[in-house]
Amino acid sequence: MTRPAVDPVTTHGAAADSTSRSEQEWVFLIRRVAQGDQQALATFYDATSTLVYGLAMRMLGNTATAEEVTLDVYTQVWRQAASYNQERGTPSVWLFVLTRSRALDRWRSATQEQKRLAALEVAESPPPISTPEESSMVTERRRLVQTAFATLVPEQRRVLELAYFSGLSHYDIAAQLGLPLGTVKTRLRIGMAKLRELLQPLADAL
């Protein structure tokens, strides 16, 4: 039995119409989100999160980080839905811009954390000392690291130690401490933010 011929022009037009309808539906959902409708946010998330996650994953190449970026994007959607302007772009374009911005923020943050960790490693494992100046520098680095860690509350210090000195993943830390994964991530972020500020002189000297 001969299959009916498919008109590529008609097929393309139908796909375009479908995409246009989806964008229009998303505009309506964004407007409802702007009015504080949480169900609209959930519906919008279900309809578009695959696009957001896919872009974040392509940019960052890390599943956990891409998931975090996706959550960041929809948190921003909830907060800034009222500022969405349809004349400046479709909802998918808006989401693209938000995702790219959040992914770049994560990438920059990870880069800065690597610098801080490098500073910690240098302080904990100093090279052979051959001059009084080098000895003084190492001593100062150790003092900065110790002072920075001392300012953290025990809960933050514990998760940082497990993550960066014991090499445990966020999931492993949550399991070991009996904490929700979100709590572990929050403590890590707050702890690293404090260390970032306190260890800036040490990182700049490297």
C-alpha positions, 0 to 999 in steps of 0.5 A, a space after each residue: 500500500 502506497 504511503 500518502 505523500 507528505 508536503 514539506 511546506 505544509 509540514 513546516 508550516 504546521 510545526 511553525 504554527 505549533 511553536 507559535 502556539 506554544 510561545 503564546 501559551 508560555 506568555 500567558 503562563 508568565 503573566 500568571 506567574 507575575 501575578 503570583 500563581 505558583 501553579 502557572 510556574 509549575 506548568 511553565 517549568 514542566 513545559 520548558 525545563 528540558 530546553 533550559 537544562 539542555 542549554 545549561 548542560 551544553 555550556 557546563 557539561 556537568 549534570 549536577 551543575 546544570 540542574 542547579 542552574 535550571 533551578 536558578 533560572 526558574 527562581 529568577 522567573 518567579 521573581 522577575 516574571 513581571 519584568 518580561 516584555 514580549 516585544 523584546 523576545 519570545 519566552 524561549 529567547 528570554 529563557 535562553 538569556 536567563 540560562 546563559 547568564 546563570 550558567 556563566 555565573 556558575 562557571 565564574 564561581 567555579 573558577 574562583 573556587 578553584 583559585 581559593 582551593 589552590 590557595 588552600 592546597 598551597 597553604 596546607 602543602 607548602 613547597 620546600 623553604 629556602 629563604 626567610 621571605 618564603 618562610 614568612 609567606 607560607 606562615 602568613 598563608 597558613 594564618 589566613 586559612 586558619 583565621 578564615 576557617 575559624 570564622 565559619 560556624 561549625 556546620 559550614 566548616 564541617 561540610 567544607 572539610 568533607 567536600 574539599 579535604 575528604 573529597 566527598 560529593 554533595 550526595 555523600 555529605 548529605 548521606 553522612 550527615 543525615 541532611 537534605 541535599 539542599 541544606 548541604 549545598 546551601 552551607 557550602 555556598 555560604 561557607 565558600 562565600 565567606 572564605 572567598 572574601 577572607 582569602 582574597 589577599 591570598 588568592 591575589 598573591 598567587 
